[in-house]
Amino acid sequence: MNILFTGARSGIAKDVIDKIKHKNVTIYVSVYTKSQLAEIKKIYQSNFNIHPLKIDITSKKDQEKLENLKIDILVCNAGVGYGGSISEMPIEKLRENFEVNVFSNFEIVQTVLKQMIERKEGRIIMMSSLAGIVPVPFLGGYCATKASIIKLAETLRMELKLLKTDIKMILVEPGLYLTGFNRVMLENKYEDFETSYFKNQEKVLRKKEDLFLHLLGKKNLDSISNCILKAIQKKHPKRVYRAPFSQKVGAFLYKVIS
């Protein structure tokens, strides 16, 4: 079985890889830059079944590298996040958020799907987020990309059924985990905050964000990495995996109330 992870330098993807790297699988671990590639080559140098790749998912040239790989399971984990109010967030940043998280991820899906459709089997695991269900102030651009991933994946699942193949489309929607990614998103909006409509509220916002991360952020990744393991290994995986439990319940209640 061959598994491709995109955006796998650290965090949740690395936690999953560390749990399956000694199993009878071939794992392609892709990262964004050459320096990251050198880093993961050192990390996995003793694992003969792990093959590090440099894949910028926005690059057509890098996308073409996947055409000659047999991929049984694709885990789309690559993504970026920019914070900022929708009222003033530079459209270039919003556009890049969608370019990476949505458009380029689904270009990768289309590339890998070609071979899966020929074989009539395969598995695609899309990493979305509970932020695609529950909007978070000043992370609206990121939330919108994750909501888009959910709807595109759900639609693709319905379309693939018409082909009568054994290709499974699985969504994984993590809540707030302290991998460092969320802190970067919350922090980067302050780079030009002196001209923001909300500049007088910076201290209050920072306190709220620190409290938000402290109360909800999960350091232990097991609950979500175990969900991804189920999506990879189970013969009949669920269509959607969400974790941690408390935030999954919160997202459900939000949907009901809203």
GUDO-649972 format. One record per residue: x, y, z of N, C-alpha, C in turn; residue number from 1; residue in three letters. Coordinates in Angstrom, 3 decimals. Layout:
// GUDO-649972
- X,Y,Z,X,Y,Z,X,Y,Z,NUM,ALA
...
This chain:
// GUDO-649972
- 0.845,-1.196,0.000,0.000,0.000,0.000,0.880,1.245,0.000,1,MET
- 0.600,2.170,-0.892,1.370,3.408,-1.018,0.534,4.596,-0.566,2,ASN
- 1.099,5.381,0.350,0.386,6.533,0.910,1.182,7.801,0.625,3,ILE
- 0.512,8.819,0.146,1.141,10.128,-0.058,0.546,11.134,0.912,4,LEU
- 1.414,11.760,1.700,1.026,12.858,2.581,1.571,14.153,1.988,5,PHE
- 0.710,15.146,1.798,1.202,16.474,1.437,1.266,17.332,2.701,6,THR
- 2.153,18.330,2.683,2.281,19.215,3.844,2.613,18.454,5.109,7,GLY
- 3.634,17.590,5.037,3.858,16.627,6.120,5.115,16.887,6.934,8,ALA
- 5.576,18.116,6.974,6.823,18.414,7.697,6.682,18.194,9.197,9,ARG
- 5.526,18.549,9.763,5.378,18.490,11.217,3.897,18.352,11.570,10,SER
- 3.588,18.564,12.842,2.200,18.615,13.290,1.464,17.292,13.172,11,GLY
- 0.194,17.375,12.793,-0.689,16.210,12.766,-0.196,15.155,11.782,12,ILE
- 0.195,15.577,10.579,0.650,14.613,9.572,1.856,13.825,10.074,13,ALA
- 2.814,14.504,10.680,4.003,13.814,11.199,3.625,12.834,12.290,14,LYS
- 2.665,13.192,13.114,2.223,12.303,14.188,1.638,11.017,13.617,15,ASP
- 0.876,11.141,12.540,0.304,9.958,11.885,1.412,9.111,11.266,16,VAL
- 2.330,9.763,10.560,3.429,9.041,9.903,4.252,8.273,10.931,17,ILE
- 4.519,8.894,12.078,5.302,8.226,13.119,4.594,6.983,13.652,18,ASP
- 3.281,6.948,13.546,2.514,5.801,14.049,2.424,4.656,13.042,19,LYS
- 2.660,4.950,11.773,2.527,3.882,10.771,3.828,3.572,10.041,20,ILE
- 4.909,4.277,10.366,6.138,4.148,9.575,6.785,2.770,9.683,21,LYS
- 6.446,2.011,10.717,7.025,0.680,10.859,6.111,-0.416,10.325,22,HIS
- 4.991,-0.026,9.741,4.074,-1.004,9.160,4.469,-1.296,7.714,23,LYS
- 3.808,-2.265,7.137,4.139,-2.689,5.779,3.492,-1.767,4.744,24,ASN
- 3.975,-0.524,4.727,3.451,0.472,3.791,4.616,1.282,3.226,25,VAL
- 4.398,1.819,2.031,5.344,2.778,1.454,4.740,4.166,1.624,26,THR
- 5.518,5.069,2.207,4.991,6.399,2.536,5.794,7.461,1.790,27,ILE
- 5.096,8.264,1.005,5.696,9.425,0.358,5.365,10.646,1.214,28,TYR
- 6.395,11.264,1.745,6.235,12.414,2.635,6.648,13.666,1.875,29,VAL
- 5.686,14.507,1.547,6.025,15.686,0.750,5.997,16.953,1.600,30,SER
- 6.931,17.851,1.279,7.029,19.142,1.962,7.201,20.246,0.928,31,VAL
- 7.130,21.475,1.390,7.019,22.640,0.511,8.360,23.128,-0.058,32,TYR
- 9.429,23.108,0.753,10.693,23.719,0.339,11.848,22.718,0.377,33,THR
- 12.952,23.086,-0.265,14.145,22.240,-0.280,14.756,22.115,1.120,34,LYS
- 14.688,23.183,1.909,15.232,23.121,3.266,14.405,22.166,4.135,35,SER
- 13.089,22.183,3.944,12.225,21.249,4.663,12.505,19.819,4.213,36,GLN
- 12.795,19.650,2.927,13.113,18.329,2.398,14.375,17.777,3.068,37,LEU
- 15.398,18.616,3.186,16.633,18.189,3.848,16.367,17.798,5.299,38,ALA
- 15.467,18.540,5.920,15.120,18.281,7.325,14.461,16.918,7.497,39,GLU
- 13.471,16.616,6.657,12.767,15.342,6.840,13.597,14.154,6.352,40,ILE
- 14.523,14.399,5.442,15.430,13.311,5.034,16.260,12.853,6.226,41,LYS
- 16.670,13.798,7.060,17.416,13.446,8.264,16.526,12.705,9.258,42,LYS
- 15.283,13.183,9.396,14.365,12.578,10.365,14.069,11.123,10.020,43,ILE
- 13.866,10.862,8.715,13.428,9.527,8.303,14.531,8.715,7.608,44,TYR
- 15.770,9.080,7.827,16.862,8.420,7.103,16.982,6.932,7.415,45,GLN
- 16.488,6.514,8.569,16.587,5.099,8.932,15.355,4.300,8.532,46,SER
- 14.376,4.959,7.911,13.135,4.289,7.504,13.153,4.061,5.996,47,ASN
- 13.463,2.832,5.586,13.625,2.520,4.162,12.326,2.674,3.379,48,PHE
- 11.180,2.591,4.068,9.891,2.656,3.372,9.335,4.075,3.270,49,ASN
- 10.080,5.071,3.734,9.637,6.468,3.669,10.454,7.206,2.617,50,ILE
- 9.758,7.861,1.708,10.399,8.568,0.601,10.039,10.057,0.648,51,HIS
- 10.958,10.900,1.103,10.695,12.342,1.151,10.654,12.945,-0.254,52,PRO
- 9.736,13.880,-0.454,9.592,14.569,-1.732,9.422,16.057,-1.485,53,LEU
- 9.913,16.839,-2.433,9.660,18.278,-2.406,8.500,18.535,-3.367,54,LYS
- 7.324,18.839,-2.797,6.134,19.097,-3.604,5.505,20.417,-3.169,55,ILE
- 5.675,21.434,-3.987,4.908,22.685,-3.827,3.608,22.454,-4.589,56,ASP
- 2.515,22.299,-3.878,1.275,21.893,-4.544,0.736,22.950,-5.506,57,ILE
- 1.266,24.167,-5.441,0.847,25.206,-6.383,1.668,25.174,-7.669,58,THR
- 2.688,24.329,-7.714,3.588,24.259,-8.873,3.163,23.136,-9.820,59,SER
- 2.916,23.479,-11.081,2.539,22.478,-12.086,3.662,21.446,-12.243,60,LYS
- 4.891,21.914,-12.210,6.038,21.024,-12.364,6.080,20.008,-11.232,61,LYS
- 5.837,20.474,-10.006,5.843,19.561,-8.857,4.633,18.626,-8.896,62,ASP
- 3.490,19.136,-9.329,2.306,18.293,-9.451,2.558,17.119,-10.400,63,GLN
- 3.314,17.392,-11.465,3.594,16.354,-12.464,4.437,15.213,-11.902,64,GLU
- 5.168,15.470,-10.818,5.961,14.413,-10.196,5.082,13.263,-9.714,65,LYS
- 3.834,13.571,-9.441,2.929,12.564,-8.880,2.340,11.647,-9.943,66,LEU
- 2.459,12.049,-11.196,1.834,11.272,-12.262,2.441,9.883,-12.411,67,GLU
- 3.709,9.740,-12.027,4.397,8.454,-12.185,4.453,7.645,-10.891,68,ASN
- 3.780,8.138,-9.850,3.741,7.410,-8.588,2.412,6.663,-8.468,69,LEU
- 2.482,5.434,-8.014,1.243,4.700,-7.723,0.812,5.066,-6.310,70,LYS
- -0.305,5.763,-6.208,-0.797,6.226,-4.916,-2.110,5.507,-4.598,71,ILE
- -2.108,4.759,-3.515,-3.337,4.090,-3.075,-4.157,4.989,-2.164,72,ASP
- -3.454,5.761,-1.335,-4.130,6.651,-0.387,-3.464,8.022,-0.449,73,ILE
- -4.265,9.035,-0.678,-3.784,10.417,-0.697,-4.314,11.137,0.533,74,LEU
- -3.402,11.713,1.305,-3.787,12.521,2.464,-3.420,13.970,2.164,75,VAL
- -4.427,14.786,1.853,-4.205,16.196,1.502,-4.159,17.028,2.773,76,CYS
- -2.944,17.368,3.188,-2.758,18.088,4.443,-2.126,19.466,4.246,77,ASN
- -1.621,19.752,3.056,-0.942,21.032,2.816,-1.927,22.195,2.950,78,ALA
- -1.464,23.273,3.550,-2.341,24.433,3.697,-1.609,25.627,4.275,79,GLY
- -2.220,26.800,4.097,-1.707,28.038,4.690,-2.863,28.750,5.379,80,VAL
- -2.526,29.712,6.204,-3.571,30.474,6.876,-3.140,31.892,7.152,81,GLY
- -3.993,32.842,6.772,-3.740,34.254,7.059,-4.889,34.805,7.893,82,TYR
- -4.521,35.529,8.928,-5.528,36.173,9.755,-5.839,37.569,9.255,83,GLY
- -6.934,38.106,9.742,-7.319,39.464,9.363,-8.817,39.590,9.183,84,GLY
- -9.315,40.796,9.369,-10.735,41.046,9.179,-11.100,41.027,7.701,85,SER
- -12.248,40.465,7.390,-12.730,40.449,6.015,-12.882,41.872,5.486,86,ILE
- -13.089,42.836,6.386,-13.301,44.227,5.967,-12.049,44.876,5.406,87,SER
- -10.876,44.298,5.682,-9.650,44.966,5.263,-8.512,44.015,4.882,88,GLU
- -8.749,42.747,4.962,-7.710,41.771,4.620,-7.305,41.939,3.162,89,MET
- -6.006,42.062,2.864,-5.585,42.191,1.464,-6.118,41.026,0.636,90,PRO
- -6.738,41.343,-0.478,-7.325,40.297,-1.319,-6.251,39.329,-1.814,91,ILE
- -5.012,39.805,-1.938,-3.932,38.922,-2.363,-3.741,37.775,-1.377,92,GLU
- -3.858,38.089,-0.080,-3.717,37.044,0.936,-4.904,36.093,0.918,93,LYS
- -6.088,36.660,0.740,-7.280,35.818,0.656,-7.186,34.908,-0.564,94,LEU
- -6.720,35.470,-1.665,-6.578,34.697,-2.897,-5.546,33.569,-2.713,95,ARG
- -4.440,33.869,-2.035,-3.429,32.833,-1.799,-3.968,31.729,-0.897,96,GLU
- -4.774,32.135,0.098,-5.399,31.144,0.970,-6.206,30.139,0.159,97,ASN
- -6.992,30.649,-0.795,-7.806,29.772,-1.631,-6.944,29.017,-2.643,98,PHE
- -5.919,29.668,-3.156,-5.054,29.024,-4.150,-4.405,27.776,-3.577,99,GLU
- -3.899,27.882,-2.356,-3.226,26.743,-1.738,-4.232,25.742,-1.174,100,VAL
- -5.098,26.216,-0.298,-5.962,25.307,0.462,-7.030,24.632,-0.389,101,ASN
- -7.506,25.326,-1.404,-8.623,24.784,-2.191,-8.165,24.383,-3.594,102,VAL
- -7.811,25.349,-4.424,-7.549,25.072,-5.837,-6.396,24.080,-6.031,103,PHE
- -5.268,24.334,-5.379,-4.107,23.465,-5.583,-4.315,22.086,-4.969,104,SER
- -4.966,22.025,-3.824,-5.256,20.726,-3.226,-6.123,19.876,-4.143,105,ASN
- -7.092,20.495,-4.788,-7.969,19.721,-5.656,-7.320,19.443,-7.016,106,PHE
- -6.308,20.219,-7.394,-5.502,19.836,-8.560,-4.725,18.560,-8.255,107,GLU
- -4.207,18.462,-7.043,-3.522,17.236,-6.622,-4.506,16.070,-6.627,108,ILE
- -5.695,16.302,-6.112,-6.728,15.264,-6.100,-7.023,14.790,-7.523,109,VAL
- -7.199,15.730,-8.449,-7.497,15.359,-9.834,-6.360,14.542,-10.451,110,GLN
- -5.119,14.928,-10.157,-3.956,14.207,-10.693,-3.939,12.761,-10.206,111,THR
- -4.132,12.578,-8.902,-4.075,11.237,-8.321,-5.323,10.427,-8.676,112,VAL
- -6.452,11.102,-8.827,-7.702,10.410,-9.147,-7.642,9.678,-10.490,113,LEU
- -6.875,10.215,-11.430,-6.799,9.590,-12.754,-6.408,8.128,-12.651,114,LYS
- -5.360,7.861,-11.872,-4.890,6.488,-11.738,-5.839,5.661,-10.871,115,GLN
- -6.449,6.303,-9.874,-7.396,5.580,-9.017,-8.618,5.134,-9.813,116,MET
- -9.089,6.001,-10.692,-10.260,5.662,-11.514,-9.923,4.523,-12.470,117,ILE
- -8.704,4.524,-12.993,-8.274,3.429,-13.868,-8.255,2.105,-13.109,118,GLU
- -7.803,2.140,-11.852,-7.723,0.917,-11.040,-9.053,0.599,-10.351,119,ARG
- -9.965,1.572,-10.378,-11.287,1.450,-9.750,-11.209,1.310,-8.228,120,LYS
- -10.148,1.833,-7.647,-10.031,1.806,-6.191,-9.033,2.869,-5.740,121,GLU
- -9.138,3.234,-4.482,-8.259,4.234,-3.906,-8.958,4.929,-2.749,122,GLY
- -8.229,5.814,-2.136,-8.780,6.504,-0.967,-8.194,7.911,-0.910,123,ARG
- -9.068,8.903,-0.787,-8.641,10.300,-0.682,-9.100,10.835,0.667,124,ILE
- -8.157,11.344,1.433,-8.447,11.899,2.755,-8.137,13.388,2.714,125,ILE
- -9.172,14.191,2.830,-9.026,15.645,2.776,-9.036,16.232,4.185,126,MET
- -8.006,16.988,4.498,-7.949,17.652,5.802,-8.667,18.997,5.706,127,MET
- -9.825,19.063,6.333,-10.544,20.332,6.445,-10.355,20.830,7.877,128,SER
- -11.421,21.305,8.508,-11.308,21.830,9.867,-12.705,22.104,10.416,129,SER
- -12.829,22.057,11.729,-14.084,22.498,12.348,-14.297,23.992,12.114,130,LEU
- -13.217,24.694,11.749,-13.344,26.115,11.383,-14.125,26.273,10.089,131,ALA
- -14.302,25.197,9.346,-15.148,25.231,8.159,-16.616,25.151,8.505,132,GLY
- -16.917,24.876,9.774,-18.298,24.812,10.266,-18.604,26.004,11.160,133,ILE
- -17.667,26.304,12.052,-17.853,27.398,13.021,-16.959,28.568,12.631,134,VAL
- -17.514,29.711,12.252,-16.687,30.863,11.871,-15.929,31.435,13.063,135,PRO
- -14.687,31.845,12.814,-13.841,32.423,13.855,-13.470,33.844,13.439,136,VAL
- -13.823,34.850,14.237,-13.478,36.236,13.888,-11.989,36.393,13.607,137,PRO
- -11.679,37.129,12.553,-10.319,37.417,12.108,-9.619,36.204,11.486,138,PHE
- -10.350,35.116,11.326,-9.842,33.971,10.564,-10.838,33.592,9.474,139,LEU
- -11.597,34.573,9.029,-12.662,34.299,8.064,-12.181,33.736,6.746,140,GLY
- -11.031,34.207,6.259,-10.504,33.698,4.997,-10.151,32.224,5.099,141,GLY
- -9.486,31.868,6.173,-9.134,30.466,6.408,-10.386,29.607,6.574,142,TYR
- -11.333,30.095,7.375,-12.589,29.354,7.585,-13.297,29.099,6.256,143,CYS
- -13.288,30.101,5.381,-13.961,29.971,4.087,-13.312,28.888,3.230,144,ALA
- -11.972,28.784,3.278,-11.312,27.738,2.491,-11.671,26.359,3.018,145,THR
- -11.770,26.227,4.316,-12.084,24.925,4.896,-13.544,24.537,4.635,146,LYS
- -14.431,25.535,4.625,-15.822,25.267,4.264,-15.912,24.831,2.805,147,ALA
- -15.113,25.451,1.950,-15.087,25.082,0.532,-14.599,23.652,0.340,148,SER
- -13.560,23.274,1.095,-13.048,21.908,1.014,-14.137,20.910,1.372,149,ILE
- -14.906,21.215,2.413,-15.979,20.314,2.848,-16.985,20.105,1.725,150,ILE
- -17.451,21.186,1.115,-18.486,21.072,0.089,-17.967,20.423,-1.190,151,LYS
- -16.730,20.746,-1.579,-16.158,20.130,-2.770,-15.958,18.630,-2.548,152,LEU
- -15.484,18.255,-1.367,-15.269,16.838,-1.070,-16.585,16.079,-1.015,153,ALA
- -17.595,16.673,-0.417,-18.907,16.021,-0.339,-19.495,15.820,-1.732,154,GLU
- -19.327,16.820,-2.577,-19.829,16.714,-3.950,-19.063,15.663,-4.737,155,THR
- -17.732,15.651,-4.585,-16.911,14.661,-5.276,-17.299,13.250,-4.854,156,LEU
- -17.589,13.060,-3.575,-18.004,11.742,-3.091,-19.264,11.265,-3.823,157,ARG
- -20.208,12.163,-3.999,-21.454,11.819,-4.693,-21.189,11.490,-6.158,158,MET
- -20.283,12.243,-6.776,-19.971,12.016,-8.194,-19.258,10.681,-8.407,159,GLU
- -18.325,10.345,-7.506,-17.565,9.114,-7.652,-18.449,7.876,-7.529,160,LEU
- -19.551,7.998,-6.787,-20.470,6.866,-6.663,-21.031,6.459,-8.024,161,LYS
- -21.185,7.427,-8.915,-21.746,7.143,-10.237,-20.811,6.285,-11.079,162,LEU
- -19.509,6.287,-10.751,-18.538,5.508,-11.513,-18.471,4.060,-11.040,163,LEU
- -19.160,3.777,-9.926,-19.211,2.406,-9.377,-17.811,1.832,-9.149,164,LYS
- -16.996,2.628,-8.481,-15.648,2.189,-8.114,-15.579,2.052,-6.593,165,THR
- -14.444,1.589,-6.126,-14.211,1.509,-4.682,-13.270,2.636,-4.244,166,ASP
- -13.527,3.838,-4.742,-12.751,5.010,-4.344,-13.500,5.709,-3.207,167,ILE
- -12.833,5.850,-2.080,-13.468,6.438,-0.901,-12.986,7.877,-0.714,168,LYS
- -13.934,8.760,-0.426,-13.643,10.177,-0.191,-13.941,10.455,1.282,169,MET
- -12.907,10.797,2.037,-13.042,10.932,3.493,-12.602,12.321,3.930,170,ILE
- -13.396,12.944,4.757,-13.066,14.249,5.335,-12.583,14.078,6.765,171,LEU
- -11.541,14.804,7.127,-11.087,14.877,8.515,-11.141,16.339,8.927,172,VAL
- -11.838,16.611,10.016,-12.076,17.995,10.442,-11.560,18.190,11.870,173,GLU
- -10.288,18.569,12.012,-9.725,18.790,13.348,-10.256,20.078,13.965,174,PRO
- -10.289,20.067,15.281,-10.556,21.289,16.022,-9.244,22.014,16.277,175,GLY
- -9.128,22.614,17.439,-7.958,23.441,17.763,-6.877,22.604,18.437,176,LEU
- -5.811,22.354,17.709,-4.652,21.637,18.248,-3.451,22.579,18.229,177,TYR
- -2.630,22.480,19.251,-1.511,23.411,19.403,-0.270,22.921,18.660,178,LEU
- -0.358,22.959,17.342,0.783,22.584,16.492,1.638,23.796,16.131,179,THR
- 1.159,24.991,16.483,1.845,26.226,16.111,1.192,26.917,14.932,180,GLY
- 0.436,26.157,14.136,-0.196,26.705,12.933,-1.230,27.776,13.282,181,PHE
- -2.058,27.508,14.291,-3.094,28.456,14.665,-2.509,29.752,15.235,182,ASN
- -1.445,29.617,16.008,-0.798,30.806,16.566,-0.250,31.696,15.455,183,ARG
- 0.320,31.090,14.419,0.840,31.862,13.281,-0.303,32.621,12.602,184,VAL
- -1.428,31.951,12.390,-2.571,32.606,11.737,-3.080,33.779,12.548,185,MET
- -3.219,33.580,13.850,-3.727,34.641,14.707,-2.746,35.809,14.775,186,LEU
- -1.469,35.495,14.714,-0.442,36.524,14.903,-0.186,37.341,13.642,187,GLU
- -0.276,36.718,12.437,0.173,37.444,11.251,-0.732,38.618,10.865,188,ASN
- -1.923,38.685,11.421,-2.779,39.836,11.115,-2.277,41.115,11.776,189,LYS
- -1.415,40.985,12.788,-0.925,42.162,13.509,0.240,42.851,12.801,190,TYR
- 0.708,42.257,11.698,1.858,42.834,11.001,1.584,44.252,10.505,191,GLU
- 0.340,44.510,10.080,-0.017,45.853,9.597,-1.185,46.437,10.408,192,ASP
- -1.193,46.121,11.686,-2.362,46.469,12.500,-2.443,47.954,12.836,193,PHE
- -1.344,48.684,12.622,-1.383,50.123,12.956,-2.342,50.891,12.049,194,GLU
- -2.701,50.336,10.914,-3.645,50.989,10.007,-5.016,50.297,10.018,195,THR
- -5.189,49.343,10.925,-6.433,48.576,10.964,-7.574,49.364,11.591,196,SER
- -8.802,49.059,11.155,-9.991,49.609,11.811,-10.033,49.197,13.280,197,TYR
- -9.366,48.094,13.602,-9.484,47.494,14.938,-8.235,47.726,15.791,198,PHE
- -7.374,48.684,15.381,-6.096,48.872,16.069,-6.254,49.217,17.545,199,LYS
- -7.343,49.909,17.909,-7.556,50.281,19.309,-7.999,49.096,20.163,200,ASN
- -8.275,47.977,19.514,-8.728,46.791,20.246,-7.665,45.698,20.283,201,GLN
- -6.445,46.043,19.895,-5.403,45.019,19.792,-5.158,44.297,21.119,202,GLU
- -5.029,45.046,22.213,-4.752,44.408,23.506,-5.873,43.455,23.905,203,LYS
- -7.113,43.879,23.688,-8.263,43.043,24.036,-8.284,41.788,23.176,204,VAL
- -8.029,41.965,21.881,-8.028,40.822,20.964,-6.941,39.821,21.327,205,LEU
- -5.752,40.322,21.654,-4.654,39.417,22.016,-4.997,38.620,23.271,206,ARG
- -5.618,39.261,24.249,-6.002,38.563,25.475,-7.046,37.483,25.187,207,LYS
- -8.005,37.821,24.338,-9.049,36.849,23.975,-8.448,35.661,23.231,208,LYS
- -7.517,35.947,22.343,-6.894,34.870,21.570,-6.039,33.968,22.459,209,GLU
- -5.307,34.566,23.394,-4.505,33.767,24.324,-5.404,32.874,25.165,210,ASP
- -6.537,33.437,25.615,-7.496,32.659,26.412,-8.101,31.539,25.569,211,LEU
- -8.421,31.873,24.331,-8.994,30.912,23.378,-8.063,29.715,23.199,212,PHE
- -6.781,29.987,22.970,-5.807,28.915,22.786,-5.584,28.130,24.072,213,LEU
- -5.567,28.838,25.198,-5.319,28.191,26.486,-6.463,27.259,26.880,214,HIS
- -7.691,27.698,26.676,-8.844,26.910,27.105,-9.180,25.769,26.150,215,LEU
- -9.040,26.011,24.848,-9.486,25.026,23.861,-8.360,24.231,23.203,216,LEU
- -7.176,24.806,23.157,-6.089,24.161,22.426,-5.655,22.836,23.041,217,GLY
- -5.506,21.834,22.185,-5.093,20.505,22.626,-3.628,20.267,22.243,218,LYS
- -2.808,19.941,23.235,-1.399,19.652,22.962,-1.221,18.236,22.428,219,LYS
- -1.981,17.310,22.992,-1.869,15.915,22.573,-2.618,15.707,21.261,220,ASN
- -1.944,15.162,20.261,-2.528,15.012,18.929,-3.195,13.663,18.703,221,LEU
- -3.174,12.795,19.703,-3.654,11.430,19.507,-5.091,11.353,19.007,222,ASP
- -5.967,12.198,19.536,-7.385,12.089,19.175,-7.607,12.319,17.682,223,SER
- -6.862,13.245,17.086,-7.054,13.513,15.657,-6.178,12.602,14.795,224,ILE
- -4.962,12.290,15.239,-4.122,11.393,14.440,-4.723,9.989,14.401,225,SER
- -5.395,9.580,15.474,-6.073,8.281,15.472,-7.264,8.273,14.514,226,ASN
- -7.910,9.424,14.347,-8.984,9.533,13.351,-8.431,9.301,11.944,227,CYS
- -7.287,9.898,11.662,-6.674,9.740,10.336,-6.228,8.293,10.125,228,ILE
- -5.721,7.666,11.174,-5.348,6.255,11.082,-6.554,5.398,10.719,229,LEU
- -7.697,5.694,11.318,-8.921,4.957,10.980,-9.303,5.197,9.525,230,LYS
- -9.174,6.442,9.095,-9.502,6.767,7.698,-8.595,6.011,6.730,231,ALA
- -7.354,5.769,7.140,-6.391,5.050,6.307,-6.620,3.541,6.356,232,ILE
- -6.851,3.014,7.555,-6.769,1.572,7.758,-8.097,0.836,7.738,233,GLN
- -9.177,1.469,8.142,-10.448,0.756,8.249,-10.970,0.348,6.878,234,LYS
- -11.524,-0.841,6.798,-12.097,-1.316,5.548,-13.294,-0.466,5.142,235,LYS
- -14.076,-0.069,6.130,-15.250,0.772,5.874,-15.156,2.027,6.746,236,HIS
- -14.332,2.985,6.341,-14.172,4.206,7.153,-15.420,5.077,7.107,237,PRO
- -15.541,5.936,8.101,-16.636,6.903,8.102,-16.382,7.966,7.038,238,LYS
- -17.438,8.629,6.636,-17.283,9.690,5.637,-16.583,10.906,6.222,239,ARG
- -16.811,11.150,7.536,-16.236,12.319,8.198,-15.727,11.927,9.580,240,VAL
- -14.527,12.376,9.902,-13.962,12.205,11.244,-13.722,13.589,11.831,241,TYR
- -14.180,13.767,13.083,-13.975,15.045,13.768,-13.405,14.793,15.158,242,ARG
- -12.526,15.672,15.601,-11.941,15.581,16.940,-11.336,16.940,17.280,243,ALA
- -11.145,17.230,18.584,-11.479,16.434,19.754,-12.984,16.410,20.022,244,PRO
- -13.400,15.513,20.899,-14.819,15.267,21.110,-15.576,16.518,21.546,245,PHE
- -15.023,17.262,22.512,-15.725,18.430,23.046,-15.973,19.476,21.964,246,SER
- -14.980,19.684,21.099,-15.133,20.677,20.031,-16.035,20.155,18.912,247,GLN
- -16.036,18.846,18.715,-16.955,18.237,17.751,-18.396,18.470,18.188,248,LYS
- -18.662,18.296,19.473,-20.004,18.539,20.011,-20.358,20.012,19.874,249,VAL
- -19.396,20.892,20.177,-19.627,22.325,20.052,-19.982,22.726,18.636,250,GLY
- -19.280,22.149,17.648,-19.574,22.450,16.242,-20.962,21.965,15.858,251,ALA
- -21.349,20.796,16.368,-22.681,20.258,16.095,-23.754,21.181,16.672,252,PHE
- -23.553,21.630,17.901,-24.530,22.519,18.529,-24.619,23.846,17.778,253,LEU
- -23.487,24.328,17.302,-23.494,25.577,16.533,-24.356,25.433,15.283,254,TYR
- -24.195,24.300,14.580,-24.968,24.055,13.359,-26.454,24.004,13.674,255,LYS
- -26.812,23.363,14.790,-28.221,23.247,15.156,-28.814,24.613,15.502,256,VAL
- -28.073,25.356,16.316,-28.577,26.655,16.786,-28.629,27.675,15.646,257,ILE
- -27.598,27.666,14.797,-27.543,28.663,13.724,-28.546,28.361,12.627,258,SER
